[in-house]
Amino acid sequence: MRAVVQRVTRACVRIEGETVGEIGGGLVVLLGIARDDTEADARYMLDKIAALRIFDDAEGRMNRSVVETGGALLVVSQFTLYGDVRRGRRPSWIEAAPPEVAEPLYELFVMEARRQIARVETGSFRRMMSVELVNDGPVTILLDSRKLF
């Protein structure tokens, strides 16, 4: 499982011009699921993201998590994180999970997020979306569950 995590002051996701998810301060999580990912990957990734100390404390140091700050999460599925461009010019998606594997893991990630984080918004799985965000810092973290175990 891969994630691009961005600290934001605000973010929203729209489908055909309609806002389907919107947050103020918190994290945008672009979540990619590999074909061999498991529930353990989803839980590990969520625990890691929820605990990331990337928000400022009273002294201006990155020392607080999204949970500690009461921030929100906007989770957007993004299979393109598994695009392999080592050969040629067209990405290969062979490592990305097929929808029937990816969707239940995405839903598990969101369900677990809602248990830990006060506000969780989402995009819509398998839909073309427009994501708008204001990156705060900017702070952007790349995570891969296979490199974290």
Backbone as a printed PyTorch tensor [residue, N CA C, xyz], in Angstrom:
tensor([[[  0.8580,  -1.1630,   0.0000],
         [  0.0000,   0.0000,   0.0000],
         [  0.9010,   1.2210,   0.0000]],

        [[  0.5340,   2.1880,  -0.8150],
         [  1.2950,   3.4330,  -0.9000],
         [  0.3760,   4.6010,  -0.5950]],

        [[  0.9820,   5.6280,  -0.0070],
         [  0.2070,   6.8370,   0.2720],
         [  1.0800,   8.0650,   0.0730]],

        [[  0.4770,   9.0720,  -0.4820],
         [  1.0450,  10.4080,  -0.4930],
         [  0.2140,  11.1750,   0.5270]],

        [[  0.8790,  11.6580,   1.5770],
         [  0.2010,  12.3410,   2.6730],
         [  0.6200,  13.7970,   2.6470]],

        [[ -0.3540,  14.6790,   2.5400],
         [ -0.0600,  16.1060,   2.4850],
         [ -0.7660,  16.8340,   3.6210]],

        [[  0.0030,  17.6270,   4.3600],
         [ -0.5810,  18.4690,   5.3990],
         [ -1.2120,  19.6640,   4.6980]],

        [[ -2.4770,  19.9370,   5.0240],
         [ -3.2150,  20.9790,   4.3100],
         [ -3.9130,  21.9410,   5.2750]],

        [[ -4.1860,  23.1350,   4.7770],
         [ -5.0270,  24.0700,   5.5180],
         [ -6.4800,  23.8950,   5.1190]],

        [[ -6.6880,  23.3740,   3.8890],
         [ -8.0270,  23.0240,   3.4300],
         [ -7.9020,  22.1540,   2.1870]],

        [[ -8.9370,  21.3640,   1.9290],
         [ -8.9480,  20.5070,   0.7490],
         [-10.3670,  20.0680,   0.4450]],

        [[-10.6120,  19.7770,  -0.8150],
         [-11.9120,  19.2200,  -1.1940],
         [-11.7390,  18.3270,  -2.4060]],

        [[-12.7120,  17.4580,  -2.5930],
         [-12.7520,  16.5940,  -3.7690],
         [-14.1260,  16.7580,  -4.3990]],

        [[-14.1100,  16.9070,  -5.7220],
         [-15.3550,  17.1080,  -6.4690],
         [-15.4890,  16.0410,  -7.5490]],

        [[-16.7460,  15.6950,  -7.8080],
         [-17.0760,  14.7910,  -8.9080],
         [-18.1180,  15.5040,  -9.7470]],

        [[-17.7820,  15.7190, -11.0060],
         [-18.6700,  16.4250, -11.9330],
         [-19.1570,  17.7450, -11.3430]],

        [[-18.2290,  18.4770, -10.7120],
         [-18.5380,  19.7920, -10.1670],
         [-19.1840,  19.8000,  -8.7910]],

        [[-19.5890,  18.6390,  -8.2800],
         [-20.2370,  18.5630,  -6.9730],
         [-19.2120,  18.1490,  -5.9140]],

        [[-19.1500,  18.9110,  -4.8250],
         [-18.2370,  18.5910,  -3.7280],
         [-18.7580,  17.3720,  -2.9810]],

        [[-17.9070,  16.3340,  -2.8970],
         [-18.2950,  15.1030,  -2.2020],
         [-17.5330,  14.9140,  -0.8960]],

        [[-16.4550,  15.6540,  -0.7160],
         [-15.6740,  15.5970,   0.5170],
         [-14.9060,  16.8900,   0.6770]],

        [[-14.8720,  17.4070,   1.9120],
         [-14.1950,  18.6770,   2.1460],
         [-13.7160,  18.7450,   3.5910]],

        [[-12.4830,  19.2400,   3.7830],
         [-11.9440,  19.4090,   5.1260],
         [-11.2760,  20.7710,   5.2480]],

        [[-11.0980,  21.1930,   6.5140],
         [-10.2500,  22.3430,   6.8180],
         [ -8.8540,  21.8030,   7.0550]],

        [[ -8.2290,  22.1760,   8.1510],
         [ -6.8810,  21.7160,   8.4410],
         [ -6.8190,  20.2300,   8.7070]],

        [[ -5.7710,  19.6010,   8.2070],
         [ -5.5910,  18.1720,   8.4120],
         [ -4.6850,  17.5750,   7.3690]],

        [[ -5.0440,  16.3680,   6.9200],
         [ -4.2280,  15.6300,   5.9640],
         [ -5.0530,  15.1550,   4.7810]],

        [[ -4.4850,  15.2860,   3.5920],
         [ -5.0220,  14.6200,   2.4090],
         [ -4.1900,  13.3640,   2.2200]],

        [[ -4.8690,  12.2400,   2.0580],
         [ -4.2000,  10.9580,   1.8450],
         [ -4.6160,  10.4200,   0.4840]],

        [[ -3.6640,  10.3960,  -0.4380],
         [ -3.8730,   9.7460,  -1.7270],
         [ -3.4120,   8.3100,  -1.5230]],

        [[ -4.3280,   7.3600,  -1.6430],
         [ -4.0720,   5.9800,  -1.2350],
         [ -4.1010,   5.0310,  -2.4270]],

        [[ -2.9650,   4.3630,  -2.6370],
         [ -2.8590,   3.3590,  -3.6900],
         [ -2.7330,   1.9810,  -3.0870]],

        [[ -3.4130,   1.0120,  -3.6860],
         [ -3.4420,  -0.3400,  -3.1390],
         [ -2.8620,  -1.3120,  -4.1640]],

        [[ -1.9060,  -2.1080,  -3.7080],
         [ -1.2510,  -3.0930,  -4.5670],
         [ -2.0370,  -4.3940,  -4.5760]],

        [[ -1.8150,  -5.1910,  -5.5990],
         [ -2.5900,  -6.4190,  -5.7520],
         [ -2.3260,  -7.4370,  -4.6560]],

        [[ -1.1790,  -7.3400,  -3.9710],
         [ -0.9030,  -8.2960,  -2.8950],
         [ -1.0570,  -7.6840,  -1.4990]],

        [[ -1.6670,  -6.5060,  -1.4100],
         [ -1.9110,  -5.8880,  -0.1030],
         [ -2.9660,  -6.6640,   0.6730]],

        [[ -2.8850,  -6.5420,   2.0050],
         [ -3.8010,  -7.2460,   2.8960],
         [ -4.4040,  -6.2610,   3.8900]],

        [[ -5.2900,  -6.7720,   4.7280],
         [ -5.8580,  -5.9470,   5.7890],
         [ -4.7700,  -5.4310,   6.7140]],

        [[ -3.7210,  -6.2060,   6.9140],
         [ -2.6110,  -5.7690,   7.7600],
         [ -1.9480,  -4.5200,   7.1880]],

        [[ -1.8100,  -4.4620,   5.8700],
         [ -1.2420,  -3.2690,   5.2330],
         [ -2.1230,  -2.0500,   5.4870]],

        [[ -3.4270,  -2.2230,   5.3430],
         [ -4.3600,  -1.1040,   5.5440],
         [ -4.3080,  -0.5960,   6.9780]],

        [[ -4.3130,  -1.5040,   7.9240],
         [ -4.2810,  -1.0980,   9.3390],
         [ -2.9460,  -0.4560,   9.7050]],

        [[ -1.8710,  -1.0290,   9.2170],
         [ -0.5560,  -0.4700,   9.4940],
         [ -0.4430,   0.9400,   8.9100]],

        [[ -0.8810,   1.0990,   7.6800],
         [ -0.7770,   2.3950,   7.0180],
         [ -1.6010,   3.4450,   7.7580]],

        [[ -2.8090,   3.0820,   8.1670],
         [ -3.6460,   4.0420,   8.8960],
         [ -3.0100,   4.4050,  10.2300]],

        [[ -2.5160,   3.4200,  10.9630],
         [ -1.8730,   3.7000,  12.2490],
         [ -0.6730,   4.6190,  12.0670]],

        [[  0.0970,   4.3970,  11.0270],
         [  1.2720,   5.2190,  10.7560],
         [  0.8600,   6.6530,  10.4360]],

        [[ -0.1290,   6.8120,   9.5870],
         [ -0.5860,   8.1470,   9.1920],
         [ -1.1840,   8.8930,  10.3800]],

        [[ -2.0030,   8.2180,  11.1610],
         [ -2.6480,   8.8590,  12.3110],
         [ -1.6270,   9.3320,  13.3380]],

        [[ -0.4910,   8.6640,  13.4150],
         [  0.5150,   8.9870,  14.4250],
         [  1.6480,   9.8780,  13.9120]],

        [[  1.6690,  10.1690,  12.6140],
         [  2.7450,  11.0040,  12.0790],
         [  2.8010,  12.3400,  12.7960]],

        [[  3.9500,  12.6770,  13.3060],
         [  4.1180,  13.9400,  14.0270],
         [  4.5940,  15.0070,  13.0480]],

        [[  3.6410,  15.5510,  12.2910],
         [  3.9790,  16.5250,  11.2540],
         [  3.2180,  17.8470,  11.4120]],

        [[  2.6110,  18.0400,  12.5950],
         [  1.9510,  19.3140,  12.9000],
         [  2.7450,  20.0230,  13.9890]],

        [[  2.7730,  21.3360,  13.9190],
         [  3.5690,  22.1220,  14.8580],
         [  3.0250,  22.0640,  16.2770]],

        [[  3.9620,  22.0400,  17.2240],
         [  3.6010,  22.1770,  18.6340],
         [  3.6750,  23.6670,  19.0000]],

        [[  3.5660,  23.9900,  20.2710],
         [  3.5620,  25.3810,  20.7230],
         [  4.8770,  26.1000,  20.4090]],

        [[  5.9480,  25.3450,  20.2390],
         [  7.2440,  25.9400,  19.9360],
         [  7.5670,  25.9390,  18.4490]],

        [[  6.5840,  25.5680,  17.6200],
         [  6.7870,  25.5970,  16.1790],
         [  7.5310,  24.4100,  15.6100]],

        [[  7.6980,  23.3520,  16.3930],
         [  8.3540,  22.1430,  15.9000],
         [  7.3150,  21.1130,  15.5010]],

        [[  7.6020,  20.3680,  14.4470],
         [  6.6970,  19.2980,  14.0400],
         [  6.7510,  18.2070,  15.0910]],

        [[  5.7260,  18.1840,  15.9400],
         [  5.7640,  17.2820,  17.0800],
         [  4.3820,  16.7570,  17.4500]],

        [[  3.3680,  17.0600,  16.6190],
         [  1.9960,  16.6340,  16.9380],
         [  1.3890,  15.9070,  15.7500]],

        [[  0.5040,  14.9830,  16.0570],
         [ -0.1640,  14.2060,  15.0080],
         [ -1.5150,  14.8250,  14.6600]],

        [[ -2.1150,  14.3290,  13.6080],
         [ -3.4500,  14.7860,  13.2210],
         [ -4.4620,  14.4570,  14.3140]],

        [[ -4.2620,  13.3680,  15.0190],
         [ -5.1460,  13.0010,  16.1280],
         [ -5.0200,  14.0280,  17.2430]],

        [[ -3.7950,  14.3680,  17.5970],
         [ -3.5450,  15.3180,  18.6870],
         [ -4.0600,  16.7230,  18.3770]],

        [[ -4.0290,  17.1140,  17.1140],
         [ -4.4720,  18.4610,  16.7380],
         [ -5.9720,  18.5370,  16.4870]],

        [[ -6.6250,  17.3790,  16.4120],
         [ -8.0520,  17.3730,  16.0800],
         [ -8.3110,  17.6580,  14.6090]],

        [[ -7.2800,  17.4540,  13.7870],
         [ -7.4030,  17.6840,  12.3520],
         [ -8.2340,  16.6130,  11.6670]],

        [[ -8.5140,  16.8480,  10.4120],
         [ -9.3460,  15.9480,   9.6190],
         [ -8.5020,  15.2000,   8.5940]],

        [[ -9.1200,  14.2070,   7.9830],
         [ -8.5010,  13.4160,   6.9260],
         [ -9.4080,  13.4520,   5.7030]],

        [[ -8.8100,  13.6390,   4.5340],
         [ -9.5150,  13.4780,   3.2700],
         [ -8.8000,  12.3580,   2.5280]],

        [[ -9.4790,  11.2250,   2.3720],
         [ -8.8810,  10.0310,   1.7690],
         [ -9.3990,   9.8690,   0.3480]],

        [[ -8.4580,   9.7670,  -0.5940],
         [ -8.8070,   9.6450,  -2.0070],
         [ -8.0750,   8.4380,  -2.5820]],

        [[ -8.8210,   7.4990,  -3.1600],
         [ -8.1830,   6.3310,  -3.7730],
         [ -7.4280,   6.7800,  -5.0260]],

        [[ -6.2360,   6.2030,  -5.2210],
         [ -5.4230,   6.6060,  -6.3650],
         [ -4.5400,   5.4510,  -6.8240]],

        [[ -5.0850,   4.6390,  -7.7140],
         [ -4.3440,   3.4780,  -8.2030],
         [ -3.0960,   3.8910,  -8.9770]],

        [[ -3.0550,   5.1220,  -9.4670],
         [ -1.9100,   5.5590, -10.2710],
         [ -0.6160,   5.6270,  -9.4710]],

        [[ -0.6940,   5.5170,  -8.1380],
         [  0.5300,   5.4580,  -7.3390],
         [  1.3240,   4.1930,  -7.6440]],

        [[  0.6840,   3.2260,  -8.2970],
         [  1.3740,   2.0050,  -8.6900],
         [  1.7310,   1.9840, -10.1690]],

        [[  1.7310,   3.1380, -10.7940],
         [  2.1640,   3.2250, -12.1840],
         [  3.6620,   2.9790, -12.2850]],

        [[  4.0560,   2.0160, -13.0880],
         [  5.4620,   1.6790, -13.2740],
         [  5.9070,   2.2460, -14.6170]],

        [[  6.8510,   3.1770, -14.5770],
         [  7.3060,   3.8280, -15.8020],
         [  8.7870,   3.5490, -16.0860]],

        [[  9.2800,   2.4460, -15.5480],
         [ 10.6900,   2.1250, -15.7780],
         [ 10.9650,   1.7890, -17.2400]],

        [[  9.9680,   1.3040, -17.9480],
         [ 10.1270,   0.9690, -19.3700],
         [  9.1630,   1.8040, -20.1880]],

        [[  9.6380,   2.2890, -21.2770],
         [  8.7820,   3.0200, -22.2050],
         [  8.2200,   4.3040, -21.6150]],

        [[  7.1200,   4.7600, -22.1980],
         [  6.5200,   6.0310, -21.8020],
         [  5.1090,   5.9000, -21.2580]],

        [[  4.5430,   4.7400, -21.4190],
         [  3.1950,   4.5060, -20.9060],
         [  3.3000,   3.7090, -19.6150]],

        [[  2.6950,   4.2100, -18.5340],
         [  2.7720,   3.4730, -17.2610],
         [  2.1070,   2.1010, -17.3550]],

        [[  2.7080,   1.1710, -16.6480],
         [  2.1030,  -0.1440, -16.4750],
         [  1.4070,  -0.1450, -15.1210]],

        [[  0.2170,  -0.7030, -15.0620],
         [ -0.5620,  -0.7420, -13.8120],
         [ -0.6200,  -2.1490, -13.2260]],

        [[  0.2910,  -3.0150, -13.6420],
         [  0.2270,  -4.4200, -13.2550],
         [  0.2950,  -4.6350, -11.7410]],

        [[  0.9710,  -3.7600, -11.0010],
         [  1.0920,  -3.9230,  -9.5520],
         [ -0.1210,  -3.3840,  -8.7870]],

        [[ -0.9340,  -2.5640,  -9.4480],
         [ -2.1240,  -2.0230,  -8.7870],
         [ -3.1680,  -3.1250,  -8.6070]],

        [[ -3.8240,  -3.0830,  -7.4640],
         [ -4.8690,  -4.0820,  -7.1960],
         [ -6.0630,  -3.8660,  -8.1160]],

        [[ -6.6910,  -4.9570,  -8.5740],
         [ -7.9340,  -4.8080,  -9.3180],
         [ -9.0140,  -4.2690,  -8.3700]],

        [[-10.0390,  -3.6220,  -8.9010],
         [-11.0610,  -3.0000,  -8.0570],
         [-11.6790,  -3.9280,  -7.0130]],

        [[-11.8920,  -5.1820,  -7.3580],
         [-12.5270,  -6.1010,  -6.4030],
         [-11.6280,  -6.4200,  -5.2080]],

        [[-10.3290,  -6.2030,  -5.3440],
         [ -9.3940,  -6.3640,  -4.2330],
         [ -9.1930,  -5.0200,  -3.5180]],

        [[ -9.0370,  -3.9670,  -4.3040],
         [ -8.7130,  -2.6510,  -3.7550],
         [ -9.8550,  -2.0190,  -2.9620]],

        [[-11.0620,  -2.1240,  -3.4660],
         [-12.1630,  -1.4120,  -2.8080],
         [-12.4040,  -1.8500,  -1.3650]],

        [[-12.4370,  -3.1560,  -1.0700],
         [-12.6240,  -3.5350,   0.3420],
         [-11.4900,  -3.0480,   1.2510]],

        [[-10.2630,  -3.0090,   0.7430],
         [ -9.1460,  -2.5180,   1.5560],
         [ -9.2270,  -1.0090,   1.7470]],

        [[ -9.6450,  -0.3040,   0.7160],
         [ -9.8710,   1.1380,   0.8240],
         [-10.9550,   1.4110,   1.8710]],

        [[-12.0540,   0.6760,   1.8050],
         [-13.1520,   0.8510,   2.7690],
         [-12.7100,   0.5150,   4.1910]],

        [[-11.8770,  -0.5160,   4.3350],
         [-11.3450,  -0.8600,   5.6550],
         [-10.4810,   0.2850,   6.1890]],

        [[ -9.6210,   0.8340,   5.3450],
         [ -8.7790,   1.9610,   5.7460],
         [ -9.6480,   3.1190,   6.2380]],

        [[-10.6810,   3.4550,   5.4920],
         [-11.5730,   4.5590,   5.8640],
         [-12.3050,   4.2530,   7.1720]],

        [[-12.8200,   3.0240,   7.3160],
         [-13.5310,   2.6410,   8.5390],
         [-12.6140,   2.7590,   9.7640]],

        [[-11.3860,   2.2500,   9.6310],
         [-10.4320,   2.3360,  10.7360],
         [-10.0540,   3.7940,  11.0160]],

        [[ -9.9430,   4.5980,   9.9820],
         [ -9.6320,   6.0250,  10.1540],
         [-10.7200,   6.7060,  10.9660]],

        [[-11.9600,   6.3680,  10.6940],
         [-13.0760,   6.9920,  11.4130],
         [-13.0920,   6.6040,  12.8940]],

        [[-12.4290,   5.5330,  13.2470],
         [-12.3240,   5.1390,  14.6560],
         [-11.2600,   5.9490,  15.3950]],

        [[-10.2850,   6.4600,  14.6580],
         [ -9.1610,   7.1530,  15.2890],
         [ -9.1810,   8.6720,  15.1220]],

        [[ -9.7970,   9.1250,  14.0610],
         [ -9.7130,  10.5400,  13.6970],
         [-11.1130,  11.1440,  13.7000]],

        [[-11.2220,  12.3220,  14.2940],
         [-12.5220,  12.9540,  14.5160],
         [-13.3390,  13.1370,  13.2400]],

        [[-12.7080,  13.5830,  12.1700],
         [-13.4430,  13.8320,  10.9270],
         [-12.7040,  13.2020,   9.7610]],

        [[-13.4000,  12.3560,   9.0220],
         [-12.8250,  11.7060,   7.8460],
         [-13.7830,  11.8820,   6.6820]],

        [[-13.2800,  12.4600,   5.6220],
         [-14.0340,  12.6280,   4.3800],
         [-13.3520,  11.7860,   3.3090]],

        [[-14.0840,  11.4890,   2.2420],
         [-13.5130,  10.6660,   1.1750],
         [-13.9060,  11.1930,  -0.1900]],

        [[-13.1980,  10.6730,  -1.1640],
         [-13.6270,  10.8140,  -2.5380],
         [-14.5910,   9.6740,  -2.8180]],

        [[-14.6460,   9.2420,  -4.0540],
         [-15.5200,   8.1380,  -4.4270],
         [-14.7130,   7.1340,  -5.2340]],

        [[-14.7010,   5.9060,  -4.7720],
         [-13.8910,   4.8670,  -5.3960],
         [-14.2970,   4.6710,  -6.8600]],

        [[-13.2880,   4.5590,  -7.7400],
         [-13.4590,   4.3160,  -9.1860],
         [-14.1740,   5.4370,  -9.9260]],

        [[-14.1010,   6.6320,  -9.4250],
         [-14.7040,   7.7710, -10.1080],
         [-13.6010,   8.7540, -10.4810]],

        [[-13.8340,   9.4940, -11.5580],
         [-12.9220,  10.5660, -11.9420],
         [-13.1970,  11.7300, -11.0010]],

        [[-12.1640,  12.1830, -10.2990],
         [-12.3310,  13.2160,  -9.2800],
         [-11.4030,  14.3920,  -9.5500]],

        [[-11.7920,  15.5210,  -9.0080],
         [-10.9590,  16.7110,  -9.0050],
         [-10.6320,  17.0150,  -7.5500]],

        [[ -9.3360,  17.0070,  -7.2280],
         [ -8.8960,  17.2520,  -5.8550],
         [ -8.2350,  18.6210,  -5.8020]],

        [[ -8.7090,  19.4270,  -4.8720],
         [ -8.1490,  20.7610,  -4.6800],
         [ -7.6480,  20.8460,  -3.2450]],

        [[ -6.4180,  21.3480,  -3.0830],
         [ -5.8800,  21.4490,  -1.7350],
         [ -4.9020,  22.5990,  -1.6270]],

        [[ -4.7320,  23.0560,  -0.4020],
         [ -3.6980,  24.0340,  -0.0860],
         [ -2.7220,  23.3280,   0.8480]],

        [[ -1.5570,  22.9840,   0.3060],
         [ -0.5390,  22.2670,   1.0650],
         [  0.0730,  23.2320,   2.0680]],

        [[  0.1100,  22.8180,   3.3110],
         [  0.5890,  23.6420,   4.4130],
         [  2.0440,  23.3200,   4.7000]],

        [[  2.9170,  24.2320,   4.4160],
         [  4.3320,  24.0410,   4.7030],
         [  5.2310,  24.3790,   3.5200]],

        [[  5.2150,  23.6660,   2.4560],
         [  4.4910,  22.4240,   2.2050],
         [  5.1010,  21.2330,   2.9370]],

        [[  4.2270,  20.3520,   3.3890],
         [  4.6450,  19.1040,   4.0130],
         [  3.9960,  17.9710,   3.2200]],

        [[  4.8280,  17.1380,   2.6130],
         [  4.3580,  15.9880,   1.8440],
         [  5.2170,  14.7940,   2.2130]],

        [[  4.5650,  13.7050,   2.6200],
         [  5.2580,  12.4930,   3.0520],
         [  4.8270,  11.3330,   2.1480]],

        [[  5.7920,  10.5290,   1.7230],
         [  5.5080,   9.3350,   0.9320],
         [  5.6540,   8.1170,   1.8300]],

        [[  4.6550,   7.2520,   1.8070],
         [  4.6840,   6.0390,   2.6220],
         [  4.4320,   4.8200,   1.7410]],

        [[  5.0800,   3.7390,   2.0780],
         [  4.8850,   2.4640,   1.3880],
         [  4.8880,   1.3820,   2.4650]],

        [[  3.7900,   0.6690,   2.6150],
         [  3.7050,  -0.3220,   3.6870],
         [  4.7500,  -1.4130,   3.5570]],

        [[  5.2230,  -1.6930,   2.3830],
         [  6.2340,  -2.7310,   2.1870],
         [  7.6170,  -2.2510,   2.6180]],

        [[  7.8100,  -0.9610,   2.6880],
         [  9.0950,  -0.4250,   3.1150],
         [  9.0790,  -0.0680,   4.5850]],

        [[  7.9280,  -0.1990,   5.2270],
         [  7.7990,   0.1920,   6.6270],
         [  7.7990,  -0.9920,   7.5780]],

        [[  7.4680,  -2.1780,   7.1070],
         [  7.3960,  -3.3350,   8.0060],
         [  8.7830,  -3.7170,   8.4870]]])
